[in-house]
Amino acid sequence: MKKYKATYWRENPQLPKGGYETTRTIEARTPEAAKKKAEQLTVSYGSLRLIDIEEA
């Protein structure tokens, strides 16, 4: 399995910029599988939006 780094925007209206960027490490066999796993996190955390995903 390869490791991928997913970058998200986490919305928080109480912060001056309205949120912040955060990253997560995802293990998957293909870039498509990594993107699918990364997008599943946005469903679990409604305030997350996927910005980018790259191989770590």
Chimera marker file (.cmm) of the C-alpha trace (Angstrom):
<marker_set name="trace">
<marker id="1" x="0.000" y="0.000" z="0.000" r="1" g="1" b="0" radius="0.5"/>
<marker id="2" x="1.110" y="3.538" z="-0.733" r="1" g="1" b="0" radius="0.5"/>
<marker id="3" x="0.645" y="6.550" z="1.498" r="1" g="1" b="0" radius="0.5"/>
<marker id="4" x="-1.115" y="9.675" z="0.278" r="1" g="1" b="0" radius="0.5"/>
<marker id="5" x="-1.420" y="13.098" z="1.855" r="1" g="1" b="0" radius="0.5"/>
<marker id="6" x="-4.871" y="14.642" z="1.662" r="1" g="1" b="0" radius="0.5"/>
<marker id="7" x="-5.208" y="18.374" z="2.272" r="1" g="1" b="0" radius="0.5"/>
<marker id="8" x="-8.544" y="19.693" z="3.521" r="1" g="1" b="0" radius="0.5"/>
<marker id="9" x="-10.124" y="23.030" z="4.349" r="1" g="1" b="0" radius="0.5"/>
<marker id="10" x="-11.825" y="22.881" z="7.745" r="1" g="1" b="0" radius="0.5"/>
<marker id="11" x="-14.504" y="25.566" z="8.057" r="1" g="1" b="0" radius="0.5"/>
<marker id="12" x="-14.833" y="27.403" z="11.341" r="1" g="1" b="0" radius="0.5"/>
<marker id="13" x="-16.683" y="30.739" z="11.174" r="1" g="1" b="0" radius="0.5"/>
<marker id="14" x="-15.285" y="31.778" z="14.561" r="1" g="1" b="0" radius="0.5"/>
<marker id="15" x="-11.764" y="32.076" z="13.143" r="1" g="1" b="0" radius="0.5"/>
<marker id="16" x="-10.631" y="35.274" z="11.373" r="1" g="1" b="0" radius="0.5"/>
<marker id="17" x="-10.026" y="33.478" z="8.046" r="1" g="1" b="0" radius="0.5"/>
<marker id="18" x="-13.164" y="31.369" z="8.356" r="1" g="1" b="0" radius="0.5"/>
<marker id="19" x="-11.231" y="28.132" z="8.828" r="1" g="1" b="0" radius="0.5"/>
<marker id="20" x="-7.867" y="26.473" z="8.346" r="1" g="1" b="0" radius="0.5"/>
<marker id="21" x="-6.063" y="23.849" z="6.277" r="1" g="1" b="0" radius="0.5"/>
<marker id="22" x="-5.418" y="20.417" z="7.736" r="1" g="1" b="0" radius="0.5"/>
<marker id="23" x="-3.843" y="17.244" z="6.361" r="1" g="1" b="0" radius="0.5"/>
<marker id="24" x="-4.467" y="13.546" z="6.811" r="1" g="1" b="0" radius="0.5"/>
<marker id="25" x="-2.405" y="10.539" z="5.768" r="1" g="1" b="0" radius="0.5"/>
<marker id="26" x="-4.318" y="7.911" z="3.821" r="1" g="1" b="0" radius="0.5"/>
<marker id="27" x="-3.138" y="4.439" z="2.829" r="1" g="1" b="0" radius="0.5"/>
<marker id="28" x="-4.427" y="3.062" z="-0.466" r="1" g="1" b="0" radius="0.5"/>
<marker id="29" x="-3.283" y="1.014" z="-3.462" r="1" g="1" b="0" radius="0.5"/>
<marker id="30" x="-4.174" y="3.526" z="-6.197" r="1" g="1" b="0" radius="0.5"/>
<marker id="31" x="-4.663" y="7.302" z="-6.391" r="1" g="1" b="0" radius="0.5"/>
<marker id="32" x="-8.345" y="6.742" z="-7.214" r="1" g="1" b="0" radius="0.5"/>
<marker id="33" x="-8.845" y="4.636" z="-4.074" r="1" g="1" b="0" radius="0.5"/>
<marker id="34" x="-7.042" y="7.265" z="-2.000" r="1" g="1" b="0" radius="0.5"/>
<marker id="35" x="-9.312" y="10.002" z="-3.368" r="1" g="1" b="0" radius="0.5"/>
<marker id="36" x="-12.386" y="7.913" z="-2.576" r="1" g="1" b="0" radius="0.5"/>
<marker id="37" x="-11.214" y="7.388" z="1.022" r="1" g="1" b="0" radius="0.5"/>
<marker id="38" x="-10.371" y="11.082" z="1.346" r="1" g="1" b="0" radius="0.5"/>
<marker id="39" x="-13.837" y="12.087" z="0.135" r="1" g="1" b="0" radius="0.5"/>
<marker id="40" x="-15.463" y="9.693" z="2.620" r="1" g="1" b="0" radius="0.5"/>
<marker id="41" x="-13.900" y="11.739" z="5.433" r="1" g="1" b="0" radius="0.5"/>
<marker id="42" x="-15.676" y="14.854" z="4.164" r="1" g="1" b="0" radius="0.5"/>
<marker id="43" x="-18.987" y="13.051" z="4.671" r="1" g="1" b="0" radius="0.5"/>
<marker id="44" x="-18.071" y="12.091" z="8.244" r="1" g="1" b="0" radius="0.5"/>
<marker id="45" x="-16.901" y="15.617" z="9.052" r="1" g="1" b="0" radius="0.5"/>
<marker id="46" x="-19.350" y="17.970" z="7.385" r="1" g="1" b="0" radius="0.5"/>
<marker id="47" x="-17.071" y="20.976" z="7.788" r="1" g="1" b="0" radius="0.5"/>
<marker id="48" x="-14.221" y="19.423" z="5.736" r="1" g="1" b="0" radius="0.5"/>
<marker id="49" x="-13.655" y="20.095" z="2.038" r="1" g="1" b="0" radius="0.5"/>
<marker id="50" x="-11.021" y="18.189" z="0.060" r="1" g="1" b="0" radius="0.5"/>
<marker id="51" x="-8.502" y="20.530" z="-1.579" r="1" g="1" b="0" radius="0.5"/>
<marker id="52" x="-5.756" y="18.233" z="-2.861" r="1" g="1" b="0" radius="0.5"/>
<marker id="53" x="-4.369" y="14.717" z="-2.618" r="1" g="1" b="0" radius="0.5"/>
<marker id="54" x="-0.796" y="13.707" z="-3.431" r="1" g="1" b="0" radius="0.5"/>
<marker id="55" x="1.504" y="10.767" z="-2.872" r="1" g="1" b="0" radius="0.5"/>
<marker id="56" x="3.484" y="11.118" z="0.348" r="1" g="1" b="0" radius="0.5"/>
<link id1="1" id2="2" r="1" g="1" b="0" radius="0.2"/>
<link id1="2" id2="3" r="1" g="1" b="0" radius="0.2"/>
<link id1="3" id2="4" r="1" g="1" b="0" radius="0.2"/>
<link id1="4" id2="5" r="1" g="1" b="0" radius="0.2"/>
<link id1="5" id2="6" r="1" g="1" b="0" radius="0.2"/>
<link id1="6" id2="7" r="1" g="1" b="0" radius="0.2"/>
<link id1="7" id2="8" r="1" g="1" b="0" radius="0.2"/>
<link id1="8" id2="9" r="1" g="1" b="0" radius="0.2"/>
<link id1="9" id2="10" r="1" g="1" b="0" radius="0.2"/>
<link id1="10" id2="11" r="1" g="1" b="0" radius="0.2"/>
<link id1="11" id2="12" r="1" g="1" b="0" radius="0.2"/>
<link id1="12" id2="13" r="1" g="1" b="0" radius="0.2"/>
<link id1="13" id2="14" r="1" g="1" b="0" radius="0.2"/>
<link id1="14" id2="15" r="1" g="1" b="0" radius="0.2"/>
<link id1="15" id2="16" r="1" g="1" b="0" radius="0.2"/>
<link id1="16" id2="17" r="1" g="1" b="0" radius="0.2"/>
<link id1="17" id2="18" r="1" g="1" b="0" radius="0.2"/>
<link id1="18" id2="19" r="1" g="1" b="0" radius="0.2"/>
<link id1="19" id2="20" r="1" g="1" b="0" radius="0.2"/>
<link id1="20" id2="21" r="1" g="1" b="0" radius="0.2"/>
<link id1="21" id2="22" r="1" g="1" b="0" radius="0.2"/>
<link id1="22" id2="23" r="1" g="1" b="0" radius="0.2"/>
<link id1="23" id2="24" r="1" g="1" b="0" radius="0.2"/>
<link id1="24" id2="25" r="1" g="1" b="0" radius="0.2"/>
<link id1="25" id2="26" r="1" g="1" b="0" radius="0.2"/>
<link id1="26" id2="27" r="1" g="1" b="0" radius="0.2"/>
<link id1="27" id2="28" r="1" g="1" b="0" radius="0.2"/>
<link id1="28" id2="29" r="1" g="1" b="0" radius="0.2"/>
<link id1="29" id2="30" r="1" g="1" b="0" radius="0.2"/>
<link id1="30" id2="31" r="1" g="1" b="0" radius="0.2"/>
<link id1="31" id2="32" r="1" g="1" b="0" radius="0.2"/>
<link id1="32" id2="33" r="1" g="1" b="0" radius="0.2"/>
<link id1="33" id2="34" r="1" g="1" b="0" radius="0.2"/>
<link id1="34" id2="35" r="1" g="1" b="0" radius="0.2"/>
<link id1="35" id2="36" r="1" g="1" b="0" radius="0.2"/>
<link id1="36" id2="37" r="1" g="1" b="0" radius="0.2"/>
<link id1="37" id2="38" r="1" g="1" b="0" radius="0.2"/>
<link id1="38" id2="39" r="1" g="1" b="0" radius="0.2"/>
<link id1="39" id2="40" r="1" g="1" b="0" radius="0.2"/>
<link id1="40" id2="41" r="1" g="1" b="0" radius="0.2"/>
<link id1="41" id2="42" r="1" g="1" b="0" radius="0.2"/>
<link id1="42" id2="43" r="1" g="1" b="0" radius="0.2"/>
<link id1="43" id2="44" r="1" g="1" b="0" radius="0.2"/>
<link id1="44" id2="45" r="1" g="1" b="0" radius="0.2"/>
<link id1="45" id2="46" r="1" g="1" b="0" radius="0.2"/>
<link id1="46" id2="47" r="1" g="1" b="0" radius="0.2"/>
<link id1="47" id2="48" r="1" g="1" b="0" radius="0.2"/>
<link id1="48" id2="49" r="1" g="1" b="0" radius="0.2"/>
<link id1="49" id2="50" r="1" g="1" b="0" radius="0.2"/>
<link id1="50" id2="51" r="1" g="1" b="0" radius="0.2"/>
<link id1="51" id2="52" r="1" g="1" b="0" radius="0.2"/>
<link id1="52" id2="53" r="1" g="1" b="0" radius="0.2"/>
<link id1="53" id2="54" r="1" g="1" b="0" radius="0.2"/>
<link id1="54" id2="55" r="1" g="1" b="0" radius="0.2"/>
<link id1="55" id2="56" r="1" g="1" b="0" radius="0.2"/>
</marker_set>
